[in-house]
Amino acid sequence: MTTHNGHEGHAADLRFAGLPGRPGKIIAVHLSYPSRADQRGRRPAHPSYFLKPSSSVAASGGAIERPEGTELLAFEGEVALVIGEPARRVSAEDAWSHVAWVTASNDFGLYDLRANDRGSNVRSKGGDGFTPIGPELIDARIVPPDALRVRVWVNGEIAQDDTTAGLLFTFPQMVADLSQHFTLESGDVILTGTPAGSSVVAPGDVVEVEVDAPGVAGAPSSGRLVTTVVQGTASFDASLGSLPAVDDTQRAEAWGSREAAGLPAEPIASSAASAPGVLTPELRAKLEKAPVAGLSQQLRKRGLNDVTIDGVRPMHPDRKVVGTARTLRFVPHREDLFASHGGGYNAQKRAFDAVGEGEVIVIEARGETRSGTLGDILAIRAHARGAAAIVTDGGVRDYEAVAAVGIPVYTSGAHPAVLGRRHVPWDVDVTIGCGGTTVQPGDVVVGDADGVIVIPPTLVEEVVDAALAQEDEDAWVAARVAEGHPVDGLFPMNAHWRARYDEALQQVHTPTP
C-alpha cells in the first residue's frame, strides 16, 4: 500500500481523520521554498519555526471560518511530515527514517492578527480549523524527500505548484535540526513551508491541496484536501485582547504582492530600500570628514533652513554618524489604538528588525519627553543589524544600558516610563517629523557633537563637496589669523585676501616638475 487511511480509531473526533492520531505538537517552518523566499525578498541562512496547537487540525471536507471584521485569510499549501519513530539528536543522514508518513496540509493564516504576535503566530495561525491535514497518508519509505510535489487549487483554478527539489532546507535537515532541540515524538507533525502563490480567500471559496510523487512508481498521492471558507459571526472583545488590524504591508504580504492586493506601486520616495545607492563608499567618506555645522551652512545657502533635528543631544558625542534614514512614527497615546497597535509585533519592533547596515532609525515622538521610545534590547537589536545610529526626539529608557551598547544615539534625554504611557507605535518607513524637521526614508542623516542634520539625497554630493571646500578655506583663514592678521577683511575674505587664497590654492594643485 502506498497510502494509509487514518480514519481508524477516530470515530469520536473526526478532526484527526487524516492522521494516525492526535499530534502532540505541530511545528511549522517559516520559509523553505526558494520561490516563496524570493517573493518575500529574503533568503534566510537557517530554518526558523513556530508552533501550532493540535486543536487547529481539521479533516478534509470541513470548513474554516473567516472571523467577523477581518479580511485577510490566506491559504498555504504544504507537505506535512508525520513522525514515526521518536527522534532526538538524530543526524541529517538518519532523519528521514524517523518520518513515517507524508500528506497534504493547509497552513491557513489570518493576517489581520499577524502583527499582534508575529513570530509566535499563536492567534493568526492557531484558530480552530486553521490546519487541515489529509486525506490520505503516503508511506515515507517509498518516496524520496526531494521527489514530492505540492499543488493548490482555489475554486478549481491552480494557485500553487512546486516541488521539493531544490529547497532552501531539506526535509531531513528540518527533522535533524528540530531533534537537536527537543524530542520529536510519534505522531508529531512538521509543516514544511509553502511555495509562492499563497493568497487571500473569501467566504464561499473552496481550497484544495494535494501532495504527490509523480516520478515514483505508482504515483502515490495524498488525494485532495478540501476546505471551504465560511463567514464567521463571532466578534473579538477589545477588553480581553488586541483587535484585528491591517495595513497595506499586511495586505501586500497576504495577497502576495501590492498589485494582487489592488494597491498602487510603492513610491520610490517612501522606500528606504532605494536609499543605499545614494551613499557610495566615496561619498560616505566625504561625509565622515564634513562637520554638521559646515553642511548646515551649505544647505542654508541653498535655501534649506529647516533641516536640523532640534532638541536632541548625542549619548556618544565623540562619534560621527553618517547613514540613510529608516523612519518610525509614534502617534499620541489613545487607549483603543494602543490596544490594536501597541502589542505584539508592532511598528516599533518591525522598524528595529528591518533596519539595515549603515541606516539610521529616526523616530517621530513629537518632542514628547515624558516616556521612553526605546530601551537597551532594541538598541542591541539595531546594533546587531549594523545600524549606523538611532535618533529620537523622545526619551530613552535604560539610559546607561543603552549607552553601553555602543550604537550612537541622539535623544531628548532619559525617562523611565514605558512606551504606552505617551505613544502608540503606528507606522514605519513613512514621512515623519522629528525635532522640528521633516524626514523621509532614504534621506541622508549626518550627526556629530553639534547635532543632527538631514540632507535630501539629490543634494548630498553637491553639499558635501561645498562643505569640504569651505573647510579648507576656513582652515587657511584660521592659519592667517594665528599668524597675527586682523579678522577684518580676512573673515570673510575681501578681494585682496581672496586673491591670495586663490594663489595659495593654485600652488597646492600645481604639479611639481
DRENKE-827311 format. One record per atom (N, C-alpha, C): residue in three letters; y negated, x, z negated. Coordinates in steps of 0.2 Angstrom, whole numbers, plus 5000, padded with zeros to 4 digits. Example, Ala and Ser with C-alpha at 12.3 -4.5 7.8 and 13.67 -1.06 7.14 Angstrom:
BEGIN
ALA502850664961;ALA502250624961;ALA501650664961;SER501150644965;SER500550684964;SER500050644961;
END
This chain:
BEGIN
MET500650045000;MET500050005000;MET499450045000;THR498950035004;THR498350065004;THR497750035000;THR497849974998;THR497449944994;THR497749914988;HIS497349894983;HIS497649864976;HIS497249804975;ASN497549754974;ASN497149694972;ASN497049694964;GLY496449694962;GLY496349694955;GLY496349634951;HIS496549574954;HIS496449514950;HIS496949504945;GLU497549544944;GLU498049534939;GLU497749544932;GLY497849504928;GLY497649514921;GLY496849494920;HIS496549464924;HIS495849454924;HIS495649374925;ALA496149334923;ALA496049264924;ALA495549234919;ALA495449274914;ALA494949244909;ALA494249274910;ASP494149324914;ASP493549344916;ASP493549374923;LEU493349334928;LEU493349344935;LEU492849394937;ARG492349414933;ARG491849464935;ARG492249534937;PHE492749544933;PHE493149614934;PHE493749604939;ALA493749554943;ALA494249544948;ALA494349594953;GLY493849634954;GLY493949684959;GLY494049754956;LEU494249754950;LEU494349814946;LEU495049814942;PRO495349864940;PRO495949864936;PRO495849844929;GLY495149844927;GLY495049814920;GLY494249824919;ARG494049804914;ARG493349804912;ARG493149884911;PRO492649914915;PRO492549984914;PRO492149994907;GLY492350054904;GLY492050064898;GLY491350084899;LYS491250124905;LYS490550144907;LYS490450144914;ILE489850134917;ILE489750134924;ILE489150194925;ILE489250244928;ILE488750294929;ILE488550294937;ALA487950294938;ALA487650294944;ALA487250354946;VAL487350374952;VAL486950434955;VAL486350414958;HIS485750454957;HIS485150434960;HIS485150444967;LEU485250504969;LEU485150524976;LEU485750564978;SER486050554984;SER486650594986;SER486650594994;TYR486450544997;TYR486450545004;TYR485850585007;PRO485850625012;PRO485350655015;PRO484850605018;SER485050555021;SER484650505024;SER484250475019;ARG484450455013;ARG484050425008;ARG483550475005;ALA483850535004;ALA483350585001;ALA482750595006;ASP482850605012;ASP482350615017;ASP481850555017;GLN482150495016;GLN481750435016;GLN481250435010;ARG481550465004;ARG481150464998;ARG480650524998;GLY480850575003;GLY480350635003;GLY480550684998;ARG481150684995;ARG481350744991;ARG482050754991;ARG482250814991;ARG483050834991;ARG483150864984;PRO483450834979;PRO483550864973;PRO484050924973;ALA483950974969;ALA484451034969;ALA485051014965;HIS485050964961;HIS485650944957;HIS485650874957;PRO486250844956;PRO486350774955;PRO486050744948;SER485750684948;SER485550654942;SER485850584941;TYR485850554935;TYR486250494934;TYR485850444930;PHE486150384930;PHE485950334925;PHE486550294923;LEU486450254918;LEU487050214916;LEU486850144917;LYS487450104919;LYS487350034920;LYS487849994915;PRO487649944912;PRO488149904907;PRO488649874911;SER489249874908;SER489849834911;SER489749764912;SER489249734908;SER489149664909;SER488749644915;SER488549704919;SER488249684925;SER488649684931;VAL489349694930;VAL489849684935;VAL489949614938;ALA490049604944;ALA490249544947;ALA490749554952;ALA491049494954;ALA491649504959;ALA491349474966;SER491649484971;SER491449464977;SER491449394978;GLY490949364981;GLY490949294982;GLY490449264977;GLY490149304972;GLY489749274967;GLY488949274970;ALA488549264965;ALA487849254966;ALA487449304962;ILE486849324964;ILE486449364960;ILE485749324960;GLU485449324954;GLU484849284953;GLU484249334954;ARG483749314958;ARG483149344958;ARG482649314953;PRO482549344947;PRO482149314942;PRO481449284944;GLU481349224940;GLU480649194942;GLU480049244941;GLY479649244946;GLY479049284945;GLY479149354948;THR479649364951;THR479749434954;THR479849424962;GLU479849484965;GLU479849484972;GLU480249544975;LEU480449594971;LEU480749654975;LEU481449664972;LEU481849614974;LEU482549634973;LEU482849664979;ALA483149724977;ALA483449764983;ALA484149784982;PHE484449784988;PHE485249804988;PHE485349874989;GLU485849904987;GLU486049974989;GLU486849974989;GLY487049974995;GLY487749984996;GLY488050054995;GLU488550054991;GLU488850114988;GLU489550124988;VAL489850184988;VAL490550194987;VAL490650194979;ALA491050164976;ALA491250164969;ALA491950204968;LEU491850244964;LEU492450284962;LEU492750254955;VAL493350244954;VAL493650214948;VAL494150274945;ILE494050294939;ILE494350344936;ILE495050324934;GLY495550364936;GLY496250354934;GLY496450394927;GLU496650454928;GLU496750504923;GLU496050524919;PRO496050524913;PRO495450544910;PRO495250614912;ALA494550624912;ALA494350694915;ALA493850724910;ARG493950774907;ARG493550814903;ARG493550884904;ARG492950914906;ARG492850984909;ARG493351004914;VAL493450964919;VAL493850974925;VAL493451014930;SER493851054934;SER493451094939;SER493351044945;ALA492951074950;ALA492751034956;ALA493451024960;GLU493851084960;GLU494451084964;GLU494951034961;ASP494951014955;ASP495450964952;ASP495150894951;ALA494450894952;ALA494150824950;ALA494450764954;TRP494550774961;TRP494750714964;TRP495450684962;SER495850724959;SER496450704957;SER496350654951;HIS495750654948;HIS495650604942;HIS495350544945;VAL495250534951;VAL494950474954;VAL495550434956;ALA495650374954;ALA496250334956;ALA496150284962;TRP495550254962;TRP495350214967;TRP494650214970;VAL494550194976;VAL493950194979;VAL493750124981;THR493150094980;THR493050024983;THR492250024984;ALA492049964986;ALA491349944988;ALA491049924982;SER490349944982;SER489949914976;SER489249904979;ASN488849864975;ASN488149854977;ASN487749864971;ASP487349914971;ASP486949934965;ASP486249904966;PHE486249834964;PHE485649794965;PHE485049824960;GLY484449824962;GLY483949844958;GLY483349794959;LEU482949784953;LEU482349744953;LEU481749784952;TYR481449804958;TYR480849854957;TYR480249824953;ASP480249764952;ASP479749734948;ASP479749764941;LEU480349784939;LEU480449814932;LEU480549884932;ARG480549914938;ARG480649984939;ARG480250034935;ALA479550014935;ALA479150064931;ALA479150054924;ASN479450004921;ASN479449984914;ASN479950034910;ASP480450054914;ASP480850104910;ASP481250144916;ARG480850174920;ARG481150214926;ARG481450274923;GLY482050284927;GLY482450344924;GLY483050314921;SER482950274916;SER483550244912;SER483750184917;ASN483250144920;ASN483450084924;ASN483750034920;VAL483750034914;VAL484049984910;VAL483949914912;ARG483349894912;ARG483149824914;ARG483149814922;SER482949864925;SER482849854933;SER483549854936;LYS484049884933;LYS484749884936;LYS485249854932;GLY485149834926;GLY485649814921;GLY485749744921;GLY485449694924;GLY485449624924;GLY486149604925;ASP486349544923;ASP486949504924;ASP487049504932;GLY487649524935;GLY487749514942;GLY487449564946;PHE487149624943;PHE486749674947;PHE487249724949;THR487949724948;THR488349774950;THR489049744953;PRO488949704959;PRO489549684962;PRO490049734964;ILE490649734963;ILE491149784965;ILE491749754967;GLY492049774973;GLY492749754976;GLY492649744983;PRO493049694986;PRO493549654983;PRO494249694982;GLU494349744986;GLU495049774985;GLU494949854984;LEU495449874980;LEU495449944979;LEU495849994984;ILE495550044986;ILE495850094990;ILE496150144986;ASP496750164987;ASP497150224984;ASP496750284986;ALA496450314981;ALA496150384982;ALA496550434985;ARG497250434983;ARG497650484985;ARG497750494993;ILE497550434997;ILE497650435004;ILE497050445008;VAL496450455004;VAL495850465008;VAL495450525005;PRO495250565010;PRO494850625008;PRO494150605006;PRO493850635001;PRO493250604999;PRO492650615004;ASP492750655009;ASP492250665014;ASP492350625020;ALA492850575020;ALA493050535026;ALA492950465025;LEU492550445020;LEU492350375019;LEU491750355023;ARG491650285024;ARG491150255027;ARG490850195023;VAL490250185022;VAL489950135019;VAL489450095023;ARG489550025024;ARG489149985028;ARG488949925024;VAL488349905026;VAL488049845023;VAL487749795028;TRP487849735027;TRP487649685032;TRP487149635028;VAL486649615030;VAL486249565027;VAL486149505032;ASN486449445030;ASN486449395035;ASN486749405041;GLY487249445041;GLY487649465047;GLY487349525051;GLU486749545049;GLU486449605053;GLU486649665049;ILE486849725053;ILE486949785049;ILE486349815047;ALA486349835040;ALA485749865037;ALA485849935035;GLN486449955033;GLN486650025031;GLN487250045034;ASP487350105037;ASP487950135040;ASP487950205039;ASP488350235035;ASP488350305034;ASP489050325032;THR489150395032;THR489750415030;THR489650475024;THR490250485021;THR490150535015;THR490250605018;ALA490250615024;ALA490250685027;ALA489550715026;GLY489450775023;GLY488850805023;GLY488350775017;LEU488650755012;LEU488250735006;LEU487950785003;LEU487350774999;LEU487050824996;LEU487450854990;PHE487850804987;PHE488350824982;PHE488950784983;THR489550824983;THR490150794985;THR490450754979;PHE490850704980;PHE491150664975;PHE491550704970;PRO491950754972;PRO492250794967;PRO491750834962;GLN491150854965;GLN490650884961;GLN490350844956;MET490250774958;MET489950724953;MET490450714948;VAL491050714949;VAL491550694944;VAL491650754939;ALA491650814942;ALA491650884938;ALA491050884934;ASP490450874937;ASP489850884933;ASP489850834927;LEU489950774928;LEU489950724923;LEU490450744917;SER491050764920;SER491550784915;SER491350844910;GLN490950884912;GLN490750934908;GLN490250914902;HIS489950844903;HIS489550824898;HIS489850774893;PHE490350734896;PHE490750684892;PHE491350664895;THR491850634892;THR492450614895;THR492450554899;LEU492650564905;LEU492750504910;LEU493450474908;GLU493350414906;GLU493950384904;GLU494250334909;SER494950314908;SER495250274913;SER494850214914;GLY494750194920;GLY494350134922;GLY493650144922;ASP493350194920;ASP492650204921;ASP492450204929;VAL491850184930;VAL491650184937;VAL491050224938;ILE491050264944;ILE490550304946;ILE490250274953;LEU489650254953;LEU489250234959;LEU488950294962;THR489050304968;THR488950374971;THR488350384975;GLY487850334975;GLY487250334978;GLY487250294985;THR486650284987;THR486650244993;THR486250274999;PRO486450265005;PRO486150295011;PRO485450265013;ALA485150285018;ALA484550255020;ALA484650185022;GLY484150135022;GLY484250065024;GLY484250015019;SER484250035012;SER484149995007;SER483449955008;SER483449895006;SER482849855007;SER482849795002;VAL482349745003;VAL482249694999;VAL482649635002;VAL482949594997;VAL483249525000;VAL482949474995;ALA482949414998;ALA482649354995;ALA483149294994;PRO483049244990;PRO483449194989;PRO483749164996;GLY484349154996;GLY484649125002;GLY485049185006;ASP484849245005;ASP485149295009;ASP485849315007;VAL486249335011;VAL486949355010;VAL487049425011;VAL487249465006;VAL487349535007;VAL488049555007;GLU488349595012;GLU489049615012;GLU489049685012;VAL489549715008;VAL489649785008;VAL490349805009;GLU490549855014;GLU491249875015;GLU491249945015;VAL491749975011;VAL491950045012;VAL492650045015;ASP492650095020;ASP493250105023;ASP493350175025;ALA493950195028;ALA494050265030;ALA494350265037;PRO493950255042;PRO494150235049;PRO494550295052;GLY494450355050;GLY494850415053;GLY495550425049;VAL495750385044;VAL496350395041;VAL496850345043;ALA497450365043;ALA498050315046;ALA497950255042;GLY498050195046;GLY497950135043;GLY497250105042;ALA496750145043;ALA496050125042;ALA495950085035;PRO496150115030;PRO496050075023;PRO495350055022;SER495349995019;SER494649965018;SER494649925012;SER494049915009;SER493949885003;SER493849805004;GLY493849785011;GLY493649725013;GLY492849715011;ARG492649655013;ARG491849645012;ARG491749615005;LEU491249645002;LEU491049624995;LEU490449584997;VAL490449514995;VAL489949464997;VAL489549444991;THR488949444992;THR488449424986;THR487949384989;THR487749324986;THR487249284989;THR486649284984;VAL486049294986;VAL485449294982;VAL485249224981;VAL485149204974;VAL484849134972;VAL484249144968;GLN483849094968;GLN483249094964;GLN483349084957;GLY483149124952;GLY483149114945;GLY482649064943;THR482749034937;THR482248984934;THR481949014928;ALA482249054924;ALA482049084918;ALA481549134919;SER481049134915;SER480449174915;SER480549224909;PHE480149284909;PHE480149334904;PHE479549314899;ASP479749334893;ASP479249314887;ASP478849384886;ALA478249374887;ALA477749434886;ALA477749454879;SER477949414874;SER477849434867;SER478449474865;LEU478949474869;LEU479549514867;LEU479549584871;GLY479249594877;GLY479349654880;GLY478849654886;SER478849704890;SER478449714896;SER478649664901;LEU478149644905;LEU478249594910;LEU478349634917;PRO478749594922;PRO478749624928;PRO478049644931;ALA478049694935;ALA477349714938;ALA477549754944;VAL477149744950;VAL477249784956;VAL476649804958;ASP476649864962;ASP476049884966;ASP476349914973;ASP475849934977;ASP476049954983;ASP476550014984;THR476550054979;THR477050104978;THR477750074978;GLN477850034973;GLN478450004972;GLN478649954978;ARG478249924981;ARG478349884987;ARG478649934992;ALA478349984994;ALA478550034999;ALA479250064997;GLU479350074991;GLU480050104989;GLU480550054990;ALA480449994988;ALA480949944988;ALA481149924995;TRP480649914999;TRP480749895006;TRP480949955010;GLY480850015008;GLY481050075012;GLY480450115015;SER479950075016;SER479350105020;SER478750065019;ARG478150095019;ARG477550045019;ARG477549995025;GLU477750025031;GLU477749975037;GLU478249915035;ALA478849935033;ALA479349875032;ALA479049825026;ALA478649855022;ALA478349815016;ALA477749775019;GLY477549785025;GLY476949755028;GLY476349775025;LEU476349845023;LEU475749875020;LEU475449925026;PRO474749925026;PRO474449975030;PRO474650045029;ALA474650085034;ALA474750155033;ALA474350185028;GLU474550235024;GLU474150255018;GLU473650305021;PRO472950295019;PRO472450335021;PRO472550405019;ILE472350455024;ILE472350525023;ILE471950545017;ALA471450515016;ALA470950525010;ALA471250515004;SER471750465003;SER472050444997;SER472650484995;SER472850525000;SER473550554999;SER473450634997;ALA473650644991;ALA473550714989;ALA474050764992;ALA474550734996;ALA474950774999;ALA474650815005;SER474050785008;SER473750815013;SER473350875011;ALA473250885004;ALA472750925002;ALA472951005002;PRO473551015001;PRO473751095000;PRO473551135006;GLY473451105012;GLY473251145018;GLY472551165018;VAL472151135013;VAL471451145013;VAL471351215010;LEU471751235005;LEU471651295001;LEU472251345004;THR472051385009;THR472451445011;THR472351495006;PRO472851545006;PRO472851595001;PRO472151635001;GLU471851645007;GLU471251675008;GLU470651635005;LEU470651575006;LEU470151535003;LEU470151524996;ARG470751524993;ARG470851514986;ARG470651584983;ALA470751644986;ALA470551704983;ALA469751704983;LYS469451684988;LYS468651674988;LYS468451634982;LEU468751574981;LEU468551534976;LEU468651564969;GLU469151604968;GLU469351634962;GLU468751684960;LYS468351714965;LYS467851754964;LYS467151724963;ALA467151664966;ALA466451624966;ALA466351594959;PRO465751604956;PRO465651564950;PRO465451494951;VAL465651454946;VAL465451374947;VAL464751364948;ALA464351404944;ALA463551404945;ALA463351414952;GLY463651464955;GLY463451484962;GLY463751424967;LEU464251404966;LEU464551344970;LEU464051284969;SER463851274963;SER463451214962;SER462751224966;GLN462551284966;GLN461851294969;GLN461951284977;GLN462451304980;GLN462551294987;GLN462651224988;LEU463051184984;LEU463151114985;LEU462451074985;ARG462051094980;ARG461351064979;ARG460951074986;LYS461051134989;LYS460651154995;LYS460851105000;ARG461451075000;ARG461751035005;ARG461650965003;GLY461250944998;GLY461150884996;GLY461650844991;LEU462150884989;LEU462650864984;LEU462450884977;ASN462150834973;ASN461950854966;ASN462450824961;ASP462750774962;ASP463250744958;ASP463950764959;VAL464050824958;VAL464750854959;VAL465050884953;THR464650884947;THR464950924941;THR465250874937;ILE465850884934;ILE466150844929;ILE465850854922;ASP465350814920;ASP464950824914;ASP465350804908;GLY465150834902;GLY465450814896;GLY466150844894;VAL466350894898;VAL467050924896;VAL466950994895;ARG467351024891;ARG467251094889;ARG467951124890;PRO468051184892;PRO468751214893;PRO469051234886;MET469651224886;MET470051244880;MET470251324881;HIS470151344887;HIS470351414889;HIS469751444893;PRO469151454890;PRO468551474893;PRO468651544897;ASP469151584896;ASP469251644899;ASP469651634906;ARG469851574907;ARG470251564913;ARG469851524919;LYS469951554925;LYS469651524931;LYS470151474933;VAL469951414936;VAL470351364938;VAL470151344945;VAL470651344950;VAL470551334957;VAL471151284959;GLY471051224962;GLY471551184964;GLY471351124968;THR471751084970;THR471651024973;THR471750964968;ALA471450914969;ALA471450854964;ALA472050814965;ARG472350794960;ARG472850734959;ARG472550694954;THR472450624955;THR472050584951;THR472450534947;LEU472150524941;LEU472550474936;LEU471950434933;ARG472050364934;ARG471550314932;ARG471750274926;PHE471350284920;PHE471450234915;PHE470850184915;VAL471050114913;VAL470550064913;VAL470550044905;PRO469950014903;PRO469949994896;PRO470449954893;HIS470649964887;HIS471249934884;HIS471149864884;ARG471649824886;ARG471749754885;ARG472449744884;GLU472649704879;GLU473249694876;GLU473749674881;ASP473649624885;ASP474149594890;ASP474249644896;LEU473749684897;LEU473849734903;LEU474149794900;PHE474049814894;PHE474449864891;PHE475249844891;ALA475349784889;ALA476049764889;ALA476349764895;SER476049754901;SER476349754908;SER476249824911;HIS475849864909;HIS475749934912;HIS475749994908;GLY475749984901;GLY475750044897;GLY476350074895;GLY476950034895;GLY477550064893;GLY477950094899;GLY478550114897;GLY479050134902;GLY478750194907;TYR478950194913;TYR478750254917;TYR478050234920;ASN477550234916;ASN476850214918;ASN476550264922;ALA475850244924;ALA475550284929;ALA475350354926;GLN475250364919;GLN475150424916;GLN475750474917;LYS476350444916;LYS476950484916;LYS477150504924;ARG476950454928;ARG477150464935;ARG476650524938;ALA476050524935;ALA475550574938;ALA475750644935;PHE476050654929;PHE476250714927;PHE476950734930;ASP477350694932;ASP477950704935;ASP477850724943;ALA477250704946;ALA477150714953;ALA476750774954;VAL476350794949;VAL475850854951;VAL476250914954;GLY475950944959;GLY476251004962;GLY475951064960;GLU476251124962;GLU475951184961;GLU475251194964;GLY474851224960;GLY474151234962;GLY473651174962;GLU473951114959;GLU473551054959;GLU473251044952;VAL472751004952;VAL472350994946;VAL472450914944;ILE472650894939;ILE472650824937;ILE471950814934;VAL471650764937;VAL470950744935;VAL471050674932;ILE470850654926;ILE470950594923;ILE470250554922;GLU470250494924;GLU469650454923;GLU469850414916;ALA469450434911;ALA469450404904;ALA468850374902;ARG468350364907;ARG467650334906;ARG467250364901;GLY467450434899;GLY467050464894;GLY467250434887;GLU467750394887;GLU467950374880;GLU468350424876;THR467950444871;THR468250504866;THR468650474860;ARG468750414859;ARG469050384853;ARG469750374854;SER470050414859;SER470850414860;SER471050474864;GLY471650494863;GLY471950544867;GLY472150524874;THR472150564879;THR472350544885;THR472950584887;LEU473150634884;LEU473750674885;LEU473850714878;GLY474550734878;GLY474750774872;GLY475150834874;ASP475450874870;ASP475750934872;ASP476350924876;ILE476750864876;ILE477350854880;ILE477150854887;LEU476550814889;LEU476350804896;LEU476050874898;ALA475650904894;ALA475450974895;ALA475951024897;ILE476551014894;ILE477151064895;ILE477451044902;ARG477450974904;ARG477650954910;ARG477250974916;ALA476650974915;ALA476150994920;ALA476251064921;HIS476251104916;HIS476351174916;HIS476951194920;ALA477551164918;ALA478151174921;ALA478151164928;ARG477751114931;ARG477751104938;ARG477251144942;GLY476951194938;GLY476451234941;GLY475751214943;ALA475551154939;ALA474951134940;ALA474451184938;ALA473851184941;ALA473351234940;ALA472951214934;ALA472851154932;ALA472451134926;ALA472451054925;ILE472151034920;ILE472050964918;ILE471350954916;VAL471050904919;VAL470350894917;VAL470350814915;THR470050804909;THR469950734907;THR469350724904;ASP468950674905;ASP468350654901;ASP468450614895;GLY469150614893;GLY469350584887;GLY469550634882;GLY469950614877;GLY470150664871;GLY470850694873;VAL471050734869;VAL471650774869;VAL471950764862;ARG472550744862;ARG472950744856;ARG473350804855;ASP473550824849;ASP473950884848;ASP473550944851;TYR472950944849;TYR472450994852;TYR472751064852;GLU472851094846;GLU473151154846;GLU473751174849;ALA474251124849;ALA474851124853;ALA474751124860;VAL474251084863;VAL474151084870;VAL473851154872;ALA473351184868;ALA473051244869;ALA473651304870;ALA474151294865;ALA474651344865;ALA475051344871;VAL475151284875;VAL475551284881;VAL475251334886;GLY474651344887;GLY474351394891;GLY474051364897;ILE474151304899;ILE473851274905;ILE473151264904;PRO472651284908;PRO471951274907;PRO471851194907;VAL471451174901;VAL471251104900;VAL470551104899;TYR470251054902;TYR469551034901;TYR469550964898;THR469150954892;THR469250894889;THR468550884885;SER468450814883;SER467850804879;SER467950814872;GLY468550834870;GLY468750854863;GLY469350834860;ALA469450844854;ALA470150824851;ALA470050754848;HIS470650714848;HIS470650654845;HIS471350634843;PRO471550614837;PRO472250604835;PRO472550534838;ALA472150484840;ALA472450424842;ALA472850424848;VAL473350374849;VAL473750374855;VAL473350334860;LEU473650344866;LEU473350314872;LEU473150244872;GLY473650204869;GLY473550124869;GLY472950104865;ARG472650144861;ARG472050124857;ARG471450104861;ARG471350144867;ARG470750134871;ARG470950124878;HIS471550144880;HIS471650144888;HIS472250114890;VAL472250094896;VAL472850064900;VAL472950114906;PRO473550154906;PRO473650194912;PRO473750144918;TRP473350154923;TRP473350104928;TRP473550124935;ASP473350184938;ASP473450204945;ASP473450274945;VAL473750304951;VAL473750374952;VAL473550384959;ASP473250444961;ASP473050464967;ASP472650414971;VAL472150384967;VAL471550344970;VAL470950374968;THR470350354971;THR469750374970;THR469550354963;ILE469350404959;ILE469150394952;ILE468450414950;GLY468150404944;GLY467550434942;GLY467750474935;CYS467550534935;CYS467750574929;CYS467150614927;GLY466850604921;GLY466250644919;GLY465650634923;GLY465650574926;GLY465050554930;GLY465050574937;THR465550604940;THR465650614947;THR466250584950;THR466250564956;THR466750534960;THR467250594962;VAL467950584961;VAL468450624963;VAL468950594967;GLN469050624973;GLN469650594977;GLN470250634977;PRO470850614978;PRO471450654979;PRO471250704985;GLY471450764984;GLY471350814989;GLY470650854988;ASP470150824984;ASP469550864983;ASP469750934980;VAL469350984981;VAL469451044978;VAL469051054971;VAL469451074966;VAL469151074960;VAL469151144957;VAL468551174955;VAL468451234953;VAL468151234946;GLY468451274941;GLY468151274934;GLY468151344931;ASP467651354927;ASP467551414923;ASP467251404917;ALA467051454913;ALA466751444907;ALA466151394907;ASP465751394913;ASP465151344913;ASP465351274914;GLY465951264917;GLY466151194918;GLY466551184924;VAL466551124927;VAL467051104932;VAL466551074938;ILE466751094944;ILE466351064950;ILE466851034955;VAL466650984958;VAL467150954964;VAL466850964970;ILE467250994975;ILE466951014982;ILE467350974987;PRO466950934991;PRO467350904997;PRO467750955001;PRO468350935003;PRO468750985007;PRO468351005013;THR468050965016;THR467650985023;THR467151035022;LEU466851045016;LEU466351095015;LEU466551155011;VAL467151155009;VAL467351215004;VAL467251285007;GLU467451295013;GLU467451365016;GLU466651385017;GLU466251335020;GLU465551355020;GLU465251365014;VAL465451325009;VAL465051335002;VAL465251394999;VAL465951414999;VAL466151474995;VAL465851534999;ASP465851535005;ASP465551595009;ASP464851605007;ALA464451545007;ALA463751555005;ALA463651574998;ALA464151554993;ALA464051564986;ALA464251644985;LEU464751664989;LEU464851734988;LEU464351784991;ALA464051764996;ALA463451794999;ALA462851794994;GLN462751744991;GLN462251734986;GLN462351784980;GLU462951784978;GLU463151834973;GLU463051904974;ASP463151924980;ASP463051994982;ASP462252004982;GLU461851954984;GLU461151964984;GLU460851964977;ASP461151924973;ASP460951924966;ASP461051984962;ALA461652014964;ALA461852074961;ALA461352134963;TRP461152134969;TRP460652184972;TRP460052174968;VAL459752114968;VAL459152094964;VAL459252124957;ALA459752104954;ALA459852124947;ALA459852204946;ALA460152234951;ALA460052314950;ALA459352334951;ARG458952304955;ARG458252324956;ARG457852314950;VAL457952254947;VAL457652234940;VAL457852284935;ALA458452304935;ALA458752354930;ALA458352424931;GLU458152434937;GLU457852504939;GLU457052494937;GLY456852434934;GLY456152434932;GLY455652394936;HIS455952364942;HIS455452324946;HIS455352264943;PRO454752234943;PRO454552164940;PRO454952114944;VAL454952054941;VAL455352004944;VAL454951964949;ASP454251964948;ASP453851934953;ASP453851964960;GLY454051924965;GLY454151944972;GLY454851964973;LEU455251984968;LEU455852004969;LEU456351944968;PHE456251904964;PHE456651844962;PHE456351784962;PRO456251744967;PRO456651754973;PRO456251804978;MET456651834982;MET456351894986;MET455751864991;ASN455251904991;ASN454751894996;ASN454951935003;ALA454451935007;ALA454651965014;ALA454752035013;HIS454352075009;HIS454452145008;HIS455152155005;TRP455352125000;TRP456052134997;TRP456552115001;ARG456452055005;ARG456952035009;ARG457152085015;ALA456652115017;ALA456752175022;ALA457152225019;ARG456952245013;ARG457352305010;ARG458052285009;TYR458152225007;TYR458852195006;TYR459252195012;ASP458952175018;ASP459252175024;ASP459452245027;GLU459052285025;GLU459152355027;GLU459752385023;ALA459752375017;ALA460252395012;ALA460952365015;LEU460952305017;LEU461552265019;LEU461752295025;GLN461252315030;GLN461452345036;GLN461852415035;GLN461552445030;GLN461852515029;GLN462552505026;VAL462652455022;VAL463352445020;VAL463852425025;HIS463652395030;HIS464052365036;HIS464052415042;THR463652465042;THR463652515047;THR464252565046;PRO464752565051;PRO465252615050;PRO465052685050;THR465352725046;THR465252795046;THR465552835052;PRO465052875056;PRO465352905062;PRO465952955060;
END
